[in-house]
Amino acid sequence: MPDTQAYEEIQDEGGHCQVCALQATAPRESIVYTDDQWTATLGYDVPGWVLILANRHSDDWMWGLSDQEASTLGLIIQRLSAATRAEAGAECVYMIGFGEQNRHFHFMLLTRSESMGAADLRGPGLIENAPKLANREEAIRVGARIRERLAAVS
């Protein structure tokens, strides 16, 4: 589980890290994976979308990852991508990360199912349509299946 103490220390230092805040307040049912380095939560309440967050705060984005974080990142991406693809019935899994506004290392896996179909739901248009695709109850159901699949693999 994310370290709430780390978030409190950042706040005391005058920081305003929204990613640390998200980790500290994420409801248990929204967490699909967690280990010593990483936490994955539901993203934008869209079924099959997952936000992957480094548990440790660093303002140095990807180049600030520890050796341990960097060495486990690929495996986490592979396992979460496979699980989200299977459990969300996804035709495609996109991976995006920007890191300019919230420098704490995080990125998203966005699934797109064949049923979405429309051209505006491919590539960058997908994230623009997140409000239309959101369904919290279904996202929680898919998240539970992702969590179960990952637990079976571990």
C-alpha positions as CSV (number, residue, x, y, z in Angstrom):
1,M,0.0,0.0,0.0
2,P,1.3,3.5,-0.7
3,D,3.1,5.3,2.1
4,T,0.8,7.9,3.6
5,Q,3.6,9.2,5.8
6,A,5.7,10.1,2.7
7,Y,2.8,12.2,1.4
8,E,2.5,14.0,4.7
9,E,6.2,14.8,4.7
10,I,6.0,16.2,1.2
11,Q,3.1,18.4,2.2
12,D,5.1,19.6,5.2
13,E,7.9,20.6,2.9
14,G,5.5,22.8,0.9
15,G,5.0,20.3,-2.0
16,H,1.6,19.7,-3.7
17,C,2.0,16.3,-5.3
18,Q,-1.4,15.2,-6.7
19,V,-0.1,11.7,-7.4
20,C,1.0,11.3,-3.7
21,A,-2.4,12.5,-2.7
22,L,-4.1,10.1,-5.0
23,Q,-2.1,7.2,-3.6
24,A,-2.8,8.2,0.0
25,T,-6.5,8.4,-0.6
26,A,-7.2,5.7,-3.2
27,P,-10.2,3.5,-2.0
28,R,-9.2,-0.1,-1.5
29,E,-11.5,-1.3,-4.3
30,S,-9.8,0.9,-6.8
31,I,-6.3,-0.6,-6.2
32,V,-5.7,-3.5,-8.7
33,Y,-2.0,-4.1,-7.8
34,T,0.6,-3.0,-5.2
35,D,4.0,-4.0,-4.2
36,D,7.1,-2.3,-2.7
37,Q,7.7,-0.1,-5.7
38,W,4.4,0.3,-7.6
39,T,0.7,0.8,-7.1
40,A,-1.9,0.5,-9.9
41,T,-5.3,2.0,-9.5
42,L,-8.4,2.4,-11.7
43,G,-8.1,5.3,-14.1
44,Y,-10.8,7.9,-14.9
45,D,-13.4,5.3,-13.9
46,V,-13.2,3.8,-17.4
47,P,-13.3,0.0,-17.3
48,G,-9.9,-1.5,-18.0
49,W,-8.0,1.8,-17.6
50,V,-5.2,1.6,-15.0
51,L,-3.0,4.3,-13.6
52,I,0.5,3.0,-12.5
53,L,2.2,5.0,-9.9
54,A,5.7,4.8,-8.3
55,N,5.2,4.4,-4.6
56,R,8.2,6.7,-3.8
57,H,7.9,10.4,-4.6
58,S,10.6,11.8,-6.9
59,D,10.4,15.1,-8.8
60,D,12.8,13.6,-11.4
61,W,10.2,11.7,-13.4
62,M,11.5,8.6,-15.2
63,W,15.2,9.4,-14.9
64,G,14.7,9.6,-11.1
65,L,13.6,6.0,-10.7
66,S,15.8,3.8,-8.5
67,D,17.5,0.8,-9.9
68,Q,14.9,-1.4,-8.2
69,E,12.0,0.6,-9.6
70,A,13.5,0.6,-13.1
71,S,14.3,-3.1,-13.1
72,T,10.7,-4.1,-12.1
73,L,8.9,-1.6,-14.4
74,G,8.9,-3.8,-17.5
75,L,7.5,-6.8,-15.8
76,I,4.7,-4.6,-14.2
77,I,3.8,-3.2,-17.5
78,Q,3.7,-6.6,-19.2
79,R,1.6,-8.2,-16.4
80,L,-0.8,-5.3,-16.1
81,S,-1.2,-5.0,-19.9
82,A,-2.0,-8.7,-20.3
83,A,-4.4,-8.6,-17.4
84,T,-6.3,-5.5,-18.5
85,R,-6.4,-6.7,-22.1
86,A,-7.9,-10.0,-21.0
87,E,-10.3,-8.7,-18.4
88,A,-11.5,-5.6,-20.2
89,G,-11.9,-7.5,-23.5
90,A,-9.5,-5.0,-25.1
91,E,-8.4,-5.0,-28.7
92,C,-5.6,-2.6,-27.9
93,V,-3.8,-1.3,-24.8
94,Y,-2.2,2.1,-25.0
95,M,0.5,3.3,-22.6
96,I,0.8,7.1,-22.0
97,G,2.7,9.2,-19.6
98,F,3.4,12.9,-19.7
99,G,4.9,14.0,-16.3
100,E,5.1,17.7,-16.8
101,Q,2.3,18.9,-14.4
102,N,2.6,16.0,-11.9
103,R,6.3,15.0,-12.0
104,H,5.9,12.1,-9.6
105,F,6.4,9.1,-12.0
106,H,3.1,7.7,-13.2
107,F,1.5,6.6,-16.5
108,M,-1.7,5.0,-17.7
109,L,-2.7,1.9,-19.5
110,L,-5.8,2.7,-21.6
111,T,-7.7,-0.2,-23.1
112,R,-9.8,0.1,-26.3
113,S,-12.3,-2.6,-27.0
114,E,-13.5,-3.5,-30.5
115,S,-17.0,-2.4,-29.5
116,M,-15.8,1.2,-29.2
117,G,-15.1,1.1,-32.9
118,A,-15.3,4.8,-33.8
119,A,-12.2,6.5,-35.2
120,D,-12.4,9.2,-32.6
121,L,-11.8,6.5,-30.0
122,R,-8.5,5.5,-31.4
123,G,-5.1,7.0,-30.4
124,P,-5.2,10.4,-28.7
125,G,-9.0,10.7,-29.1
126,L,-9.5,7.9,-26.6
127,I,-8.4,10.0,-23.6
128,E,-10.5,13.0,-24.8
129,N,-13.6,10.7,-24.6
130,A,-12.9,9.4,-21.1
131,P,-16.0,11.2,-19.6
132,K,-18.2,9.4,-22.1
133,L,-16.6,6.0,-21.4
134,A,-16.6,6.3,-17.6
135,N,-18.7,3.7,-15.7
136,R,-17.5,3.4,-12.1
137,E,-19.4,0.3,-11.3
138,E,-18.1,-1.6,-14.3
139,A,-14.6,-0.2,-13.7
140,I,-14.6,-1.6,-10.2
141,R,-15.9,-5.0,-11.5
142,V,-13.1,-5.1,-14.2
143,G,-10.6,-3.9,-11.6
144,A,-11.5,-6.8,-9.3
145,R,-11.0,-9.3,-12.2
146,I,-7.6,-7.7,-13.0
147,R,-6.6,-8.0,-9.3
148,E,-7.7,-11.7,-9.2
149,R,-5.8,-12.5,-12.5
150,L,-2.6,-10.8,-11.2
151,A,-2.9,-12.7,-7.9
152,A,-3.2,-16.0,-9.7
153,V,0.0,-15.2,-11.7
154,S,2.1,-14.2,-8.7
